[in-house]
Amino acid sequence: VRIFTFSVGQHNYDKGPIQWMACSNKGYFYEIPSIGAIRINTQEYLDVLGRPMVLAGKQAKHVQWTNVYLDALELGLVITGTLPVFNRTKTIDDRNGEHQNQLILGVMAIDVSLDDIKKLTPRFTIGPNGYYFAIDPNGYVLLHPNLQPKNPKFQEPVTLDFLDAELENDIKVEIRRMMIDGETGEHTIHTLVKTQDERYIDRGVRTYTWAPVNGTDYSLALVLPKYSEHFIQAKLGDDMKQAMSMETIQLDRFDEYGYTYIAPREYCKELKLSLNNTQFLLDFNQYIDRNTPDACNVSLVSRLILDAGLTAELVKLWNEQTADGIVARFVATDGGITRVYPRSAGEEWTENPETYESSFYKRTLDNEIYIFTAPSFNTESREPVSESGILVSKAVDLTIDKVTLKPAVVGVKLNVSYWMNTFMNATLKLNCKDEICGCLRNDKHVDCVILDDGGFLLMSNQDEYITLIGQFFGEVDPVLMINLVNTSLYSYNKTYDYQSVCDPEKDSKAAAGPRSVFVPTIADLLSIGWWASNAAWSILQQLFFGLMFPNLLEAAESADEDIPDAMFKESCITEQTQYFFDNDERSYSGVLDCGNCSRMYRAEKLPNTNLVFLITDAKATCLSCDPRPLRQAEQPSEGPDPCELAQNPRYRKGRALTTTKTKMLLIVEEGPA
């Protein structure tokens, strides 16, 4: 502990004791004659604290990196590297003679944009579900696909721990510890993976490979699924085939080859990105026709053209096939091509054309089954799901020399009404005279529903449920959903989002009072020292602006209307619960006992899909124990219990320092100025 003491103003008593306290504890004593000299003198202790760093020489020349923060000059998320600058020149004075300076002059720094770092890491060769991440010695992420503030222009990023950026397990805890310790390693694990839209959880196999970054205290890791350990390197040597493939993505060929989307990637340096697919596709075709390949990323362009040719052949097969109840057929590829057939269906396509950011695409790659996906439920401005359809997708497996790749996803969109009628007809019993003869439409005694593995409603025999397709079943039939969780048909995982934003708590303007302001007393007004203080000038400024600009506050309030709503959001913690199938049991049954009544149900997982079929006594036959809805959607939260976190602290090493840590105690003795 080093003690620094300050004597402010004139004193009638001896200053020797506080001077002795400082000198006996490797500190320094400062005598400050007036209030105006406080700022200059109180900063001189930095010279004393900086001496060990100066004497350490090259050992102190260690770049210190900050946490991620939002740059004020609109560079986005950045980190800053800092390095101290010392004065070690020789000097001569009467007291010490010739000696070497031991002063720290300041700090030089450089800002590094995270976007610039990301450009140095390959993206389109590691697959949609592969990624890089980096952490510091405290376990906080510098790079991670889940480090995404909701309002990056107005919101400072949180210090996000690696274990909060992913779904935590014991092996990841150990990987984090080894990365903090600067070790190198590799581990293949089975882990839970949250989908891009945060509605589902899948099981996946990931290989983590990590190593320290030379010259820094960061550690970098690469995460790959098994099917992304190799990638396709397209080479188009035949100009004729290349021209034929390019012809299939022309706008005037959509009727023949389906509505075509290309992922908005930086294929060429001078090609401007656009969220308007039609315009971007037109610009891309014109640019490729007029420019040489040297001006473009040959790897990206070649893969896009290769996928365009292959998918065009698939669409030709669709032209020869007819199928009832199918709204659309589609194929999407790693190379960035998405074709939707027929053209009319493609014009209504709402999925992300960037397959590396598409939730259904990335999720399908992690599963070997058919994935049924309901549209996101939205009570406001929502078109009937019978028109938008249910998405069904399957990954394309390609094996070359015993290496398995998944370069594409194919699928269809189903007409909901047609699918419901077909399914209900399949459940009917012929010549049935019982009360329950299958899933009749709008049956008063029986509810038949199909849910996906996230607990979202996909189909029902009740017309009143058609408008609820895509909604979480815990809000449709809470009693049944809770029982399905209790019987382990569904497991759940609660996750916290530390990067969310929420609306601030609104206070009534009418009830709002003025901020408290220090009001000087008569004794203060008669004191010359008070008039020389900062407080006096601050109050005078308030009085001056109040007299000269009485409408200033009103003008500021009216200007608020022009500011984006995002600026008024507050950083907060939200929680969300994802449900998933956690076992291989296929059949479940039980009774919902509500005291005065009961409901029987039976559940069966449909093979080779992510669906479960439920048949149960109608909800309307027993309403006596209908509880509050079971929420799945994101909602504000207080976060995890801090007491539990304190009992099990996470391993942190802190940033490496070359000098001895110093605890500093400041003592100020104030006298009349």
C-alpha positions in Angstrom: 0.0 0.0 0.0 1.3 3.4 -1.0 0.0 6.5 0.7 -0.3 9.9 -1.0 -1.2 12.8 1.2 -2.4 16.3 0.2 -2.6 19.5 2.3 -5.0 22.0 0.8 -5.0 25.6 1.9 -3.4 27.2 5.0 -3.4 25.3 8.3 -2.7 26.4 11.9 -1.4 23.0 12.9 1.6 20.9 12.0 1.6 19.1 8.6 4.5 16.9 9.7 2.4 13.8 10.6 0.7 13.5 7.2 4.0 14.2 5.5 5.6 11.4 7.5 2.7 9.0 6.6 3.4 9.5 2.9 7.2 9.2 3.1 7.1 6.1 5.3 4.8 4.3 2.9 6.6 4.9 -0.4 4.2 7.7 -1.3 4.4 11.4 -1.7 3.3 14.6 0.1 1.8 17.5 -1.8 1.1 21.0 -0.5 -1.6 22.7 -2.5 -1.9 26.4 -1.7 -5.3 27.1 -3.3 -8.3 25.5 -4.8 -7.3 26.5 -8.3 -4.2 24.3 -8.1 -5.9 21.1 -7.0 -6.2 19.6 -10.5 -2.6 20.1 -11.4 -1.1 18.9 -8.1 -3.3 15.9 -7.6 -2.2 14.4 -10.9 1.5 14.5 -10.0 1.2 11.2 -8.1 1.1 9.5 -11.5 4.8 10.3 -12.0 5.5 8.4 -8.8 3.4 5.4 -9.7 4.9 5.3 -13.1 8.5 5.0 -11.9 8.4 1.1 -11.6 7.2 0.9 -15.2 10.0 3.2 -16.3 12.7 1.2 -14.5 11.3 -2.1 -15.8 12.5 -1.1 -19.3 11.5 -3.4 -22.1 9.4 -5.5 -19.8 6.9 -2.7 -19.4 6.7 -2.3 -23.2 3.6 -4.6 -23.3 0.5 -3.6 -25.3 -2.6 -3.6 -23.2 -5.9 -4.2 -25.0 -9.2 -2.9 -23.9 -12.6 -4.7 -23.9 -14.8 -4.2 -26.9 -16.6 -0.8 -27.0 -18.5 1.4 -29.4 -16.3 3.9 -31.2 -17.4 7.5 -31.0 -16.3 8.2 -34.5 -18.6 5.6 -36.0 -16.0 2.9 -36.6 -18.4 0.4 -35.0 -17.2 -2.0 -32.4 -13.5 -1.6 -31.7 -10.7 -2.5 -29.3 -7.9 -0.2 -28.4 -4.2 -1.2 -27.8 -2.3 1.1 -25.5 1.5 1.4 -24.9 3.1 3.7 -22.3 5.6 6.4 -23.3 8.5 7.1 -20.9 11.0 9.9 -20.5 14.4 8.3 -19.6 16.7 11.1 -20.7 19.5 12.2 -18.4 19.2 15.5 -16.5 21.2 17.5 -14.0 19.9 19.5 -11.0 21.4 20.9 -7.8 19.7 18.4 -5.5 20.4 15.1 -7.3 23.2 16.0 -9.7 23.2 14.0 -12.9 20.5 11.4 -13.0 18.1 9.6 -15.3 14.5 10.8 -15.6 11.9 8.3 -14.5 8.8 9.9 -15.9 5.8 8.5 -17.8 4.9 11.0 -20.5 1.7 9.5 -21.5 0.1 6.7 -23.5 -0.1 6.1 -27.2 -3.0 4.0 -28.6 -4.5 2.6 -31.7 -8.1 1.6 -32.4 -8.7 -1.7 -34.2 -12.2 -2.2 -35.7 -13.7 -5.7 -35.2 -14.9 -5.5 -38.8 -11.3 -5.2 -40.0 -10.4 -8.2 -37.9 -13.3 -10.2 -39.4 -12.1 -9.5 -42.9 -8.9 -11.3 -42.1 -10.7 -14.5 -41.2 -12.1 -16.7 -43.9 -15.9 -17.0 -43.8 -17.2 -18.8 -46.9 -14.8 -21.8 -46.6 -15.8 -22.9 -43.1 -19.5 -23.5 -43.8 -22.6 -21.7 -42.4 -22.3 -23.4 -39.0 -18.5 -22.9 -38.7 -17.1 -19.8 -37.0 -14.2 -18.2 -35.2 -14.1 -16.7 -31.8 -11.5 -15.0 -29.5 -11.5 -14.4 -25.8 -9.3 -12.4 -23.4 -7.8 -13.6 -20.1 -11.0 -12.8 -18.3 -13.0 -15.1 -20.6 -14.8 -12.3 -22.4 -15.3 -12.6 -26.1 -13.6 -10.3 -28.5 -15.0 -12.0 -31.6 -18.0 -14.3 -31.7 -21.0 -14.6 -34.0 -23.3 -14.1 -31.0 -21.6 -10.8 -30.0 -24.3 -8.7 -31.6 -25.7 -5.6 -29.7 -29.4 -5.1 -30.7 -28.8 -1.4 -31.5 -25.1 -1.2 -32.4 -25.3 2.5 -33.3 -26.6 3.6 -29.9 -25.8 0.7 -27.5 -22.5 0.0 -25.8 -21.6 -3.7 -26.1 -21.6 -5.7 -22.9 -18.6 -7.7 -21.6 -20.0 -11.0 -22.9 -18.5 -14.1 -21.4 -17.8 -17.0 -23.7 -20.1 -19.3 -21.6 -22.9 -16.8 -22.0 -22.4 -16.5 -25.8 -23.0 -20.2 -26.1 -24.9 -22.9 -24.3 -22.7 -23.9 -21.4 -21.5 -27.4 -20.6 -18.6 -28.8 -18.6 -16.3 -29.4 -21.6 -16.8 -25.8 -22.7 -15.8 -24.6 -19.2 -12.6 -26.6 -19.5 -11.9 -25.3 -23.1 -12.4 -21.7 -21.7 -9.9 -22.3 -18.9 -7.3 -23.7 -21.3 -7.7 -20.8 -23.6 -7.3 -18.3 -20.8 -4.1 -20.1 -19.7 -2.7 -19.7 -23.3 -2.7 -23.4 -24.1 -3.2 -25.0 -27.5 -5.6 -27.8 -28.0 -8.5 -29.5 -29.9 -11.6 -31.2 -28.7 -14.7 -32.7 -30.5 -17.8 -32.5 -28.4 -21.6 -33.2 -28.5 -23.3 -29.9 -27.7 -26.6 -28.1 -27.7 -26.8 -25.4 -30.5 -29.3 -22.5 -30.4 -30.6 -21.6 -33.8 -30.1 -18.3 -35.6 -33.7 -17.1 -34.7 -33.3 -18.4 -31.1 -36.5 -20.4 -31.3 -35.0 -23.9 -31.4 -32.2 -26.0 -29.9 -30.5 -28.8 -31.8 -27.9 -31.3 -30.9 -24.7 -31.1 -32.9 -21.1 -32.3 -33.1 -18.5 -29.5 -33.0 -14.7 -29.6 -33.1 -13.0 -26.8 -31.2 -9.4 -26.0 -32.1 -7.7 -23.2 -30.2 -4.3 -21.5 -29.8 -2.9 -18.2 -28.3 -2.4 -15.2 -30.5 1.2 -14.3 -30.6 2.1 -10.9 -29.0 -1.2 -10.6 -27.2 -3.0 -12.1 -24.3 -5.9 -13.2 -26.5 -6.7 -16.8 -27.5 -8.3 -17.7 -30.9 -10.5 -20.7 -31.6 -12.1 -22.3 -34.7 -15.3 -24.2 -34.4 -16.4 -26.6 -37.1 -19.1 -29.3 -37.6 -17.9 -32.5 -39.1 -19.5 -31.8 -42.5 -17.6 -28.4 -42.8 -14.0 -29.8 -42.3 -13.7 -29.9 -46.1 -15.1 -27.5 -48.7 -15.7 -27.4 -52.5 -13.2 -25.4 -54.5 -15.0 -24.6 -57.8 -12.9 -24.3 -60.9 -14.6 -23.3 -64.1 -12.3 -23.8 -67.1 -15.0 -24.2 -69.7 -16.2 -20.8 -70.9 -19.2 -22.3 -72.6 -20.4 -24.0 -69.4 -19.8 -20.8 -67.5 -21.9 -18.8 -70.0 -24.7 -21.4 -69.8 -24.7 -21.2 -66.0 -24.8 -17.4 -66.1 -27.7 -17.5 -68.5 -29.8 -19.4 -65.9 -29.7 -16.5 -63.4 -30.8 -13.8 -65.8 -34.0 -12.1 -64.8 -35.8 -13.0 -68.0 -35.3 -16.7 -67.3 -37.1 -16.8 -64.0 -40.2 -18.5 -65.5 -38.0 -21.4 -66.7 -35.5 -21.7 -63.9 -37.5 -20.3 -61.0 -37.2 -17.1 -59.1 -33.5 -16.8 -58.3 -31.8 -15.1 -55.3 -28.1 -14.6 -54.8 -26.6 -14.0 -51.5 -25.4 -10.4 -51.0 -21.7 -11.0 -50.8 -18.6 -9.0 -51.8 -18.1 -10.9 -55.1 -16.3 -8.0 -56.7 -14.6 -4.9 -55.2 -16.7 -2.3 -57.2 -20.0 -4.2 -57.0 -22.2 -2.4 -54.6 -24.2 -4.6 -52.2 -28.0 -4.1 -52.2 -30.8 -5.5 -50.2 -33.0 -5.5 -53.3 -32.3 -8.9 -54.8 -33.6 -7.9 -58.3 -31.3 -4.9 -58.5 -28.3 -6.8 -57.0 -28.8 -9.7 -59.4 -29.0 -7.2 -62.4 -25.9 -5.4 -61.2 -24.0 -8.6 -60.7 -24.8 -9.9 -64.2 -23.8 -6.6 -65.9 -20.6 -6.4 -63.9 -19.5 -9.9 -64.7 -20.1 -9.3 -68.4 -18.0 -6.1 -68.5 -15.1 -6.9 -66.2 -12.3 -9.4 -66.0 -12.2 -12.0 -63.2 -9.2 -10.2 -61.7 -11.5 -7.5 -60.3 -13.5 -10.1 -58.4 -13.2 -12.8 -55.8 -12.6 -15.7 -58.1 -13.5 -18.3 -55.5 -16.8 -16.8 -54.6 -17.9 -16.1 -58.2 -16.8 -19.6 -59.4 -18.8 -21.3 -56.6 -21.8 -19.2 -57.4 -21.7 -20.0 -61.1 -21.2 -23.7 -60.3 -24.2 -23.8 -58.0 -26.3 -21.9 -60.6 -25.6 -24.5 -63.2 -26.3 -27.5 -60.9 -29.5 -26.0 -59.4 -30.8 -25.2 -62.9 -30.7 -28.9 -63.8 -32.8 -29.6 -60.6 -35.4 -27.1 -61.6 -35.8 -28.8 -65.0 -36.8 -32.0 -63.2 -39.4 -30.0 -61.2 -40.9 -28.8 -64.5 -41.7 -32.4 -65.4 -43.4 -33.2 -62.0 -46.7 -32.2 -60.6 -47.8 -32.5 -56.9 -50.9 -31.4 -55.2 -50.7 -29.4 -52.0 -47.3 -28.0 -52.7 -47.0 -24.2 -52.8 -43.4 -24.0 -53.8 -40.2 -26.1 -54.3 -36.8 -24.6 -53.5 -33.1 -25.3 -53.3 -30.5 -23.2 -51.5 -26.7 -23.7 -51.6 -23.6 -22.8 -49.7 -22.5 -20.9 -52.8 -25.3 -18.4 -52.3 -27.9 -19.5 -54.9 -31.5 -19.9 -53.8 -34.1 -20.9 -56.5 -37.8 -21.0 -55.8 -40.2 -22.6 -58.3 -42.6 -21.5 -59.6 -41.7 -17.9 -60.1 -44.9 -16.7 -58.4 -43.9 -18.4 -55.2 -40.4 -16.9 -55.3 -41.9 -13.4 -55.4 -43.4 -14.1 -52.0 -40.3 -15.7 -50.6 -39.3 -14.2 -47.2 -36.3 -16.3 -46.1 -32.9 -14.7 -45.9 -31.1 -15.0 -49.3 -27.8 -15.1 -47.5 -27.8 -18.8 -46.6 -25.0 -18.3 -44.0 -27.5 -16.2 -42.1 -30.6 -18.2 -42.7 -32.0 -19.9 -39.7 -33.8 -22.8 -41.4 -30.8 -23.4 -43.7 -28.3 -23.7 -40.9 -30.6 -25.8 -38.8 -31.4 -28.2 -41.6 -27.6 -28.9 -42.0 -27.4 -30.0 -38.4 -30.1 -32.7 -38.8 -30.4 -35.8 -40.8 -34.2 -35.7 -40.8 -36.9 -33.6 -42.6 -37.2 -30.3 -40.8 -40.7 -28.7 -40.7 -40.6 -25.0 -39.9 -43.7 -22.9 -39.1 -43.6 -19.2 -39.9 -42.9 -16.9 -37.0 -46.1 -16.0 -35.2 -46.9 -12.3 -35.1 -50.3 -11.0 -34.0 -49.8 -7.8 -35.8 -49.9 -7.4 -39.7 -49.8 -11.1 -40.2 -50.9 -12.9 -43.4 -52.9 -16.1 -43.0 -50.5 -19.1 -42.6 -52.6 -21.0 -45.1 -51.2 -18.7 -47.8 -47.5 -18.5 -46.6 -47.3 -22.3 -46.1 -45.2 -24.7 -43.9 -41.5 -25.0 -44.8 -40.1 -28.5 -45.1 -36.4 -28.9 -45.8 -33.7 -31.6 -46.0 -30.0 -31.4 -46.3 -28.2 -32.8 -49.4 -25.5 -35.2 -48.4 -22.6 -35.6 -50.8 -19.8 -38.1 -50.2 -16.5 -37.8 -52.2 -13.6 -40.1 -51.3 -15.2 -41.0 -48.0 -15.6 -37.3 -47.1 -19.2 -36.1 -46.4 -20.2 -32.7 -47.4 -23.6 -30.8 -47.1 -23.4 -28.2 -49.9 -27.2 -27.6 -50.2 -30.7 -27.8 -48.8 -33.8 -28.7 -50.8 -37.4 -28.6 -49.7 -41.0 -27.6 -50.3 -43.7 -25.3 -48.9 -46.9 -27.1 -48.1 -50.4 -25.8 -48.5 -51.7 -25.9 -44.9 -55.4 -26.6 -45.7 -54.5 -29.4 -48.2 -52.1 -30.9 -45.7 -54.6 -30.8 -42.9 -57.3 -32.5 -44.9 -55.0 -35.2 -46.1 -53.7 -35.9 -42.6 -57.2 -36.0 -41.0 -58.5 -38.4 -43.7 -55.6 -40.7 -43.0 -56.6 -40.9 -39.3 -60.3 -41.8 -39.9 -61.6 -45.2 -39.1 -63.8 -46.8 -41.7 -67.3 -47.9 -40.7 -66.7 -46.5 -37.2 -69.6 -46.2 -34.8 -67.7 -45.0 -31.8 -67.7 -41.5 -30.3 -64.1 -41.0 -31.4 -63.5 -42.1 -35.0 -60.3 -40.2 -35.7 -59.5 -36.5 -36.3 -62.7 -35.0 -37.8 -62.6 -31.4 -38.7 -63.9 -29.2 -35.8 -64.7 -32.3 -33.7 -66.3 -31.3 -30.4 -64.8 -34.2 -28.5 -61.2 -34.5 -29.9 -58.4 -32.2 -30.5 -55.7 -33.3 -33.0 -52.6 -31.2 -33.3 -49.1 -31.6 -34.8 -46.3 -29.7 -33.0 -42.6 -29.4 -34.1 -39.7 -30.1 -31.8 -39.8 -26.5 -30.4 -43.4 -26.8 -29.3 -44.8 -24.6 -32.0 -48.2 -25.4 -33.6 -48.1 -26.7 -37.2 -51.5 -28.3 -37.7 -54.9 -28.8 -36.0 -58.3 -30.3 -36.8 -59.9 -27.2 -35.2 -60.4 -24.2 -37.6 -60.0 -21.8 -34.7 -56.3 -23.0 -34.4 -55.5 -22.2 -38.1 -54.8 -18.6 -37.3 -52.6 -19.7 -34.4 -50.2 -21.8 -36.5 -46.7 -20.9 -35.6 -47.6 -19.9 -32.1 -46.0 -21.7 -29.1 -48.4 -24.4 -27.9 -47.9 -23.3 -24.3 -50.0 -20.3 -25.1 -52.6 -22.3 -27.0 -53.2 -25.2 -24.5 -51.0 -24.6 -21.4 -52.3 -27.6 -19.4 -51.3 -30.1 -22.1 -48.0 -28.4 -22.8 -47.0 -28.4 -19.2 -47.8 -32.1 -18.9 -45.7 -32.9 -22.0 -42.8 -31.2 -20.3 -43.4 -33.1 -17.1 -43.5 -36.4 -18.9 -40.2 -35.6 -20.6 -41.5 -35.5 -24.1 -40.1 -32.0 -24.2 -37.0 -30.8 -22.3 -36.3 -27.1 -22.0 -33.3 -24.8 -21.7 -33.6 -21.2 -20.3 -31.1 -18.8 -21.8 -30.3 -15.1 -20.9 -29.5 -12.4 -23.5 -27.3 -9.8 -21.9 -27.3 -7.7 -25.1 -31.0 -6.9 -25.3 -32.7 -3.5 -25.2 -36.0 -2.7 -23.5 -38.3 0.3 -23.4 -37.4 2.5 -20.4 -39.9 2.8 -17.6 -42.0 5.9 -18.4 -42.5 8.5 -15.8 -45.3 11.1 -16.0 -44.0 14.4 -17.2 -46.7 16.2 -15.2 -45.5 14.6 -12.0 -41.8 15.2 -12.8 -40.2 17.8 -10.6 -37.1 19.9 -11.3 -33.7 18.4 -10.5 -32.4 19.5 -7.1 -29.8 22.3 -7.3 -27.5 23.4 -4.6 -28.8 26.7 -3.1 -26.1 28.8 -1.5 -26.7 30.3 2.0 -26.1 33.9 3.0 -22.8 32.8 4.6 -21.8 31.3 1.3 -22.6 34.4 -0.6 -20.4 36.5 1.7 -17.5 34.1 1.3 -14.9 35.1 -1.4 -13.7 31.5 -1.5 -17.2 30.3 -2.5 -17.4 32.8 -5.4 -14.0 31.4 -6.6 -15.3 27.8 -6.6 -16.7 25.8 -9.5 -20.1 25.5 -7.8 -20.7 29.3 -8.0 -19.9 29.5 -11.7 -22.1 26.5 -12.4 -25.1 28.1 -10.7 -24.5 31.5 -12.4 -24.5 29.6 -15.8 -27.8 28.0 -14.9 -29.3 31.4 -14.0 -27.9 33.0 -17.2 -29.2 30.3 -19.6 -32.6 30.3 -17.8 -33.0 34.1 -18.3 -31.7 34.2 -21.9 -33.2 31.0 -23.3 -36.4 30.2 -21.3 -37.7 27.9 -24.0 -34.5 25.8 -24.3 -36.0 22.8 -22.6 -39.2 22.9 -24.5 -37.3 23.0 -27.8 -35.2 20.1 -26.8 -38.3 18.0 -26.0 -39.9 18.8 -29.4 -36.7 17.8 -31.1 -36.9 14.3 -29.5 -39.6 13.4 -32.0 -37.0 13.4 -34.8 -34.7 11.0 -33.0 -34.9 7.3 -33.8 -36.8 5.2 -31.2 -33.7 3.0 -30.8 -31.9 5.9 -29.0 -34.4 5.7 -26.2 -34.0 2.0 -25.6 -32.2 0.9 -22.5 -29.8 -2.0 -22.2 -31.4 -4.9 -20.3 -31.3 -8.6 -19.7 -34.0 -10.8 -21.3 -34.7 -14.5 -20.9 -36.0 -17.0 -23.4 -36.9 -20.7 -23.1 -36.2 -23.1 -25.9 -37.9 -26.5 -25.9 -36.5 -29.6 -27.6 -36.7 -33.4 -27.8 -34.1 -34.8 -25.5 -34.7 -38.6 -25.8 -35.5 -41.2 -28.4 -38.8 -42.3 -26.8 -41.5 -42.2 -29.5 -44.8 -42.8 -27.7 -46.3 -41.0 -24.7 -49.7 -41.0 -23.0 -51.3 -39.7 -19.9 -54.3 -38.1 -18.2 -54.7 -34.4 -17.4 -56.4 -34.4 -14.0 -58.2 -31.1 -13.3 -60.2 -32.1 -10.3 -63.7 -31.8 -11.6 -62.8 -33.3 -15.0 -59.9 -34.9 -16.8 -58.5 -35.2 -20.3 -56.7 -38.2 -21.8 -54.0 -37.7 -24.5 -51.6 -39.7 -26.6 -48.5 -38.5 -28.3 -46.5 -40.1 -31.1 -43.3 -38.7 -32.7 -43.5 -39.0 -36.4 -40.5 -40.9 -37.8 -37.8 -39.1 -39.8 -39.2 -35.7 -38.9 -39.1 -33.2 -36.1 -42.8 -33.6 -35.5 -45.0 -35.0 -32.8 -48.7 -35.9 -33.3 -51.1 -35.4 -30.4 -54.7 -36.6 -30.0 -56.5 -35.6 -26.8 -59.9 -34.9 -25.4 -60.9 -31.5 -26.6 -59.7 -28.5 -24.6 -63.3 -27.2 -24.4 -64.5 -30.3 -22.5 -62.4 -29.5 -19.4 -61.5 -25.9 -18.6 -61.4 -26.1 -14.8 -57.6 -26.1 -14.4 -56.6 -23.9 -17.3 -53.4 -22.1 -15.9 -51.6 -19.0 -17.1 -50.0 -19.3 -20.5 -46.6 -20.9 -20.7 -44.2 -18.3 -22.2 -41.5 -19.2 -24.7 -40.8 -15.8 -26.2 -38.2 -13.3 -25.1 -39.2 -11.3 -22.0 -37.4 -8.9 -19.6 -35.6 -10.6 -16.7 -33.4 -9.8 -13.7 -30.9 -12.4 -14.9 -29.4 -15.2 -12.9 -29.1 -15.0 -9.1 -25.9 -13.1 -8.3 -25.5 -14.9 -5.1 -25.3 -18.3 -6.9 -22.8 -16.8 -9.4 -20.7 -15.5 -6.5 -20.6 -19.0 -4.9 -19.3 -20.5 -8.2 -17.1 -17.8 -9.8 -15.8 -18.4 -13.2 -12.1 -18.8 -13.8 -10.4 -15.5 -14.8 -6.8 -14.7 -15.1 -6.8 -11.0 -15.8 -4.5 -9.2 -18.1 -0.7 -9.8 -17.8 1.2 -7.0 -16.1 4.9 -6.6 -15.8 5.0 -4.4 -12.7 4.0 -5.1 -9.2 0.4 -4.3 -8.3 0.1 -1.2 -6.1 -2.7 -0.3 -3.7 -3.0 3.4 -3.4 -4.5 5.4 -0.5 -5.2 9.1 -0.9 -5.5 11.3 2.2 -6.6 14.9 1.8 -6.4 17.4 4.7 -8.3 20.5 3.9 -8.0 23.9 5.6 -9.5 27.3 4.8 -8.5 28.4 1.4 
